[in-house]
Amino acid sequence: MAEQIQAENTLRGWQAAAAEIQIDGRAFIDGARVDALSGETRATSNPANGDEIAQVAYCNADDADRAVKIARSTFESGVWSSMAPSDRKMVLVRWAELIDSHSDEIALLETLDVGKPIADTLGIDVGAAIRTIRWSGEAIDKVYDEITPTPSDCLALVTRLPLGVVAAIVPWNFPLSTTAWKLAPSLATGNSVILKPASNTPLSALRIADLATEAGLPAGALQVLPGSGSSLGQHLALHMDIDGLTFTGSTPVGKQLMEYSGQSNLKRTFLELGGKGPNIVFADGNLEKAAASAALAVFYNGGQTCTAGTRLIVEESIMEDFLAMVIEHSKAWIPGDPLDPATVMGPLIDSSQCQTVCDYVTIGVEEGAELVFGGNTVYGQSGGFYHEPTIFAGVNNQMRIAQEEIFGPVLSVIPFRGADQAVEIANDSIYGLAGAVWSRDINTAHKVAAAVRVGTMGINNYFGGDITVPFGGFKQSGNGRDKSMHAFADYTELKTTWIEFE
């Protein structure tokens, strides 16, 4: 791979960089790039045009067993797990700096692999990964153990120890940022980590693993294994020598992983799963800001976002006018070439996901919802998987388009009368990941925000938060937390040492 890519921030500049980039699709094991033991590879394709980007190692159970053995040996050697916290900190900080210096290259890999607009990968995703790794590194030597209040003839120590070997399985919609969310705290706390990126979006994870070694991470502390979720992922989840598993993805798969934990060694399993975000708008809210945010909340990343505000719950008295405002803002979200810095929404990840969205549009019409905007695929001649932003009005919360996670640019608009009904509709879901409420009345805003059962709730904003706050869900949106110091708890064990003086 070329040492570094610096692209002119224009469509032509990014196209030129894409034509020149050299991609290494091999796995990353024991600090080096290697082929899968079987020699098998699979193509990763560009969602914008369907073209093959690279051949990527297709790892299986044998590769996983090798990686786990190396990870265990590395952990028990203490070369990383027993390194002074201040030294581990410097490795992670250097890693963040290296990602920063290669930001154009990594953003381009993410755009080619995922179809995300280059403005987002460069301006949001890469920066978020850098901040996550740097912040977690800086936090390492700020974590203190405890001495508990005991009788004078005793001393009780409570220490926080790494789990050991952790497997991290990350999704295709935000491969770089979710990878950082998993790797930063798990490595910061001294674990050895085996990362399984989504089989169709492995490129940014593989590249930053190279940079981790360059930053000084010992060989064996991090392995990256591209491969099948149903076989490789299952093997990792059932592995008897893996101590913890962290996963971001769909709720059905998360449930399977919990079962595998019980069937194997009861490995700690933390899940960030699906969502059906309620975005509640009262008549006294800042309607212009709320309308712009409503479009952003559902169409950002093509709606392929677990936190997406896919249920817009609007006070009945303003429904007609507010819906018109949302439609107007939605016109700005027409999809385009993800290499164009002006594009705000790219293609969906693949033909299967695009067909799923089309199927739900049909379901919405059949259920009696009113299709008021969009509803079609576009740019079919490109070979890519583009779908218009789509809005349904007149939706009942019992409809499938209001209850099921579509994972695409489809908004269901639902009326309500009064705060109690808004909360009732918001909570009438198996999910509880994220939501928002818009109101200038401090009492209404806080009472509704407190009553809605989600892990993250915005007041007069959507997608609020940064690395300092925890992220995760209630109900079938999962357990555990990414981000903040709370994430450190997922990757550590508490140990009590009770000392009696003679």
N, C-alpha and C positions, 0 to 999 in steps of 0.2 A: 504494500500500500504506500502511496505517496506520503512523504513526510508531513505535508500540510497543504490544505486547500484554502485559498482566499478567493472568494467569488465576488464579482461585481454584482451589487444588489439590484439586478434587472432580470427580466425573463431571459434575455439572451445570455446574460452572465451566468445564471444558474444552469441553463441548458448546456452551456459550454463546460461548466464544472462537472455536470452529470455525465457528459461524454468522456471526460478524462479520468474520473475517479476510478481507482483500483480497489477492488473489494476482495477481502480474504474471508471466505465462508467457512473456514475450518473451525472446529470446536476449540475451546480453551480449557486445557487440563494441565495441572501441575506447572502453571506459569508459562505455558507455551501453546502455540497453535498446533493442533493435531487433527488428522483425519479421524472419522469414526472408525472403530475397529473393524467394522464390516466393509469399510470403504464406500458405503452408500451415501448418496447425496440427494437432495431435493431442491427444486428451483424455488426461489422467492421472486414474486412478480410485482410489478408496479401497478397499483390500482388505478392509476390515471390513464393507462393505455393497454394494460394486460401483458406488456412485454416482460420477458425474463430479466431480472436484475443480476442474479448470481446463483451459482450452485452452492448449497449450504450443507455441511455435514449433517447427516441424519442419524443421530445417536440412538442407541437402544439400551437394553438392560445391562449388557456387558460393559458398555461405556460408563453407565451409572455406577455399577459396582466398583469399577476402577476408580472413578472419581470419589466415591464415598470412602474407599480405603485410603486414598491419598489425603482426603480432608481430615479423616480421623487421625492419621499419623501426624499430620501437621498440627492439629489441635493439641494432641497429647504431648508433642515435642515442646510446646510452650513458646515456639518461635514467634507466634502472633498472640496467642491467648495470654501468655505471661509477660508480654512486652509492657514496659512502663506506659501507663496511660498517656503521658505527655509525648512519648515517642509514637504511639499509635495515632495520636492527634496529628502530628506533623505529616505522617504518611497520607492521611485522608485530606488534609489541607493541600498538600502537593498534588494529589489526585484531582481535586477540584480545579486547581490552577491549570493543570494539563488539559482537562476537558475544556476549560475556558479558552486556552490557546488554540484548540482544535475545533472551536465552536462551529465554524462554517462547514467543515467536513461532517461533523456529527449531525448537524441540522439537515444537511443534504441527504445523508443516509436515512434519516428518519422520514423525510418527505418522500423519497423514492420508495421506501419500504411500506409506509403506512398510508400515503396519500394526503397527509396533513399539509396545509398550506405552509410554504417556506417562511412566511411572516410569523406563523405560530411556532414552528419548530425552532426558529432562530430567536424569536423574541420572547417565547414563553417556555417551551419544553427544555431547551438546553440550559437556560438560565435557572429554571427550577431545579434541575438536577445538580447544577453547580452549588446553588444555595443549600440544598438538602445535604450534600456530602460535606461541604465546608462547615455548615452549622453543626452537624452531628460530630464532626471531628473536633471542633472547638468545644463541644459539650463534654467530651470524654473525661477530661480531668476536672470537671465540675460536679461529678457524681460522687457523693459521699456515702460511706457505709454508716451504720448506726451503733450506738451503745444504748441499751435500754435501761430504764430505772429498775435497779435490783437491790436486794439487801446488801449491806456493806461487805459481807463475806463472799459475795458472788460478783461475777462480771459476765454480762451477756453481750455478745457481738452478733450483729445481723449484717451479713455480707451479701453482696450481689455478684453472682458468678455467671459466666456465660453458659448457655445451654449445651454447647458442644458443636455438633454438625447440624446445620440448618439448610433445608431445601426451600427455595423461593421459586414460585411459579407465577409468572407475570403475564398480563393480557396483551392483545394486539392493539388496543385503542390508544394507550399511552405507554408504549413500551419503555421509553427512556425515563420518564418521570417516575413511573411505578417501580422500575428497576432501582432507581436511586432511593426511593422510599424504603425498599426492602434491604438493599445492600448497606446503606449508610449506618443505620442503627445496629444491624446484626454484626457487621464487621467492627464497628466502634466498640462494641461490648466484648469483643475477643473471640467470636465464633468463627468457624470455618464454614463457608457458604457454597452451596451448589445451586446455581441459577439455571432454571429452565425457561428461556423466553418462549413466547408463542412461536409455533413452528413457521408461521408466515411473516413474522416481523423480528428476526433475531439480530439484525445488523448493528444497530447502535449499541446493544448490550455487549456484543463481541468486541466492538472497537474500544469501548471504555474499559473493558477488562485488560486489553493491551496496555492502556494508559495507567491502570492500577499497578501493574508490575513495574512500569517505568517509574512510578512514584515511590516504589519501595515496598509494596505489599509482598510478603513472602510467597514463594511458589506453594500452591496447595491450599492457601487460605481462601481462594476464590476459583471456582470452576464454572464454565458456561457450557451447557449442553443443549444445543438445538435438537428438537425431535418431537415426536407425537405426544399430545396430551393424553390420549387414551391408553397408550402403552408405556412410554417413558415416564409420563407424569404419574401414572398409576404405580409403576414400579418404585418410584421415589417415595410416594405416599405410603406404600406398604413396607418399605425397607426397615429392617430391624435395627440398623445402626445409624439412623437419622433421628435426632433428638427433637427437632422442631420443624414445622412446615408453615410457611406463610403463603397465602394465595390471594390474588385478585382476579375475579372473573365472574362467571354466571352462578346464580343460586343453585341450580341443579348439580353442577359440578362441585360446588362447595359442599353440598350435602354428601356427595360420594366421598370426598376427601375426609370428612368427619368419620364416615363409616370405616374407611381404610385405617384411620388412626386407631379405632377400636379393635379392628381385626389384627393389627400388628402390635406395636409396643406402646400404645397410648401416647404417641409423640404429641407435643404441644402443637395445636393446629389453630391458626388465626386466619380469619376469612374476611375479605372485603368484597361484597357481592353486589347483586343488582339493586335497582332503584326505580321508583316511579314518582319523581319529585313533585310535591304540591307547591305551586307558586300562587299565593293568595293575595288578591288585590282588592282593597277596600276603596270606596268612593272618595274618601278624604286623603288618599295617598297622592304622591307626586306622579301623576298619571303619565306624563311624557317620559320621565325616567323609567317608570315601571314598564311601559310598553317597549321601549328600546331594550331593556333588560330581559323582558319576556322572550323576545326574539333571540337574543344572545343565549339565554339559558337553554333553549331547546335546539338551536341550529349550530351552535359552536361545535366543531369537530364532526359536523354532519349528524349531530344527535347521538353519536356513538360515545356516549358519556354516561357513566352510571349515576352521576348526580344530576343529569339533565332535568330541567323543569318541564316535564312533558305533560303535566296536568296544570293548566292555567285556570285557577278557581277565582271567578270574578263576581263581585257584588252585582246583583241583578239590575239595580238602578242605573248602572253605567255600562252595561254589557254592550249595547250597540255601538256607542261612541268609542269605547275602549278597544273593542275588537277591530274597528276600522283603523285605529292607531297602530295596533300590533301588525295588521296586514301591511300597512305602509312601511313599517320598519323591516318587515320580513323581505321586502323587495330587494333590500341590500344584500341578502344572503344567497343570491343566485350562485350556484357552484361554478368553478372555473379551474384552469390549469394550476395545480399546486406549486409549480415552479415560478409562477408569476407573483411577485411581491404584493400585487394589488388584490389577489384572490383571498377571500375570507372563508370560503367553504370549498373543500375539495371533494373527491369521490368517496363513496363507501368502500370498505375494505376489499370486497370481492363480489362475484356474481351471486353467491348464495345469500349474502347479507342484503344485497340490492333486491333480490327476489323476495326476501322476507318482508322488507319494507313495502314492496308492491302488494304483497298478499294482505298486509294489514290495512292498506288503503282500501282494498276491496272489501275487507271485513267491516271497516268503518262505514262504508256506504251501505252495505247490506244490513248493518245494525240500525240504520236510520239516522246516523249523524249527517250533518250538512257539510259537504266539502266546499270550503269557501276560498281556499287558496292552494295552488300547486296541485300535487298528486301524481306527477308523471316523472318518468326517467327522461334524461336529456343527454345529448352528445353521444348517442349510441355509436355513431360512426368512428368515434375516437378509440373504441376498444376498452374504454374505462367504464366505471360503475357509478355514474352520476345520477342523483335524484333531487328533484326540486324540494325546497322547503314546502311543507304541507300543513294546512290548518283545518281542523274539523271544529265546527260550532254545534251547539245543540246536543252536546254529549252528556249522557247519563253516566255516573260513576260506575255503574255496573257493567257497562259495555266493555268488551275485551280490549278495545283501544285505550281505555282508561285504566284497566287493571293489569295488563300484561306489558312487560318491558319489550318495546319494539326495537330499540337501539338504532334509531334512524331519525331523520328530520321530520317527525310527525308530532304535532301539537293537538291536544284535546282540550277544548275550552268548555268549562263547566260553570253554570251559574250557582250563586248561593244567596240566601237571605239571612243576614245576621251572623255574628261571630261563632255562635254555637254550631250552626250548620256548616260553616266553613271548616271548623276543626273536625267535625264528624266526617265530612267528605275527605279531608286530608288524611285522617287516620284510618280510613276504610281501604286498607291496602296491606298486602303481605310484607311490603317493603317499608323501610324507615331509614333512608340514607341521608337525604338532604331536602331542603325546602326553603321557602321565604315567605315573608308577610310584608305588605306595603300599606302603611297607615301613618298619618301624622299624629294620631292620638297615642300618646305613650302608654296609656293603660291598655288599649286594644292591642297594640303591637306586642307588648311584653306578655300579656295574658295568652294571646294566640300562639306566640313563639314558644312559650313554656308548655302549652298543651299539645302541640303537634309532636308526635313521637318519631323524631329523626335525630341522627347523630350530629348534624350541622344544620342550623337554622339561621337564615339571614333576616335582618330587619332592615328594610329599605335598601336591600342589595341582594344579588344572587352570585354564587361562586365566591363569596368572601372567605378570607382566611389566608394564612401563610404557614411557614414551617414551624412557627412557635405554637400552633394549636393542633390538638389531636384530630384525626380524621377516621371515621368508621361509622358503622350503622347499628340500628336497633332491628329487632325482629329478624326477618329472613334476609336482611341486608348484611348480616354477618356479625362478627365479634372481634375483639382486639382493636388496636388502633395503630394507624400509621401516623408519622410526623410527631413532632414535639418530644419532650422527655418521656411522655407516656409510652412511646414506641419502644424505648429501652427496656421497659418492663416485659414486653413480649419475648425478648431474646435473652432473658436472664432468669436464673433461679435464686430465690432467697434461701440463705443458709444461716441457721442459728448455731452459734457456738457458746455453750454454757460452761463457765469456769467457776469452780469452787476453790477458795483459798484455804490452805491448811492453817 
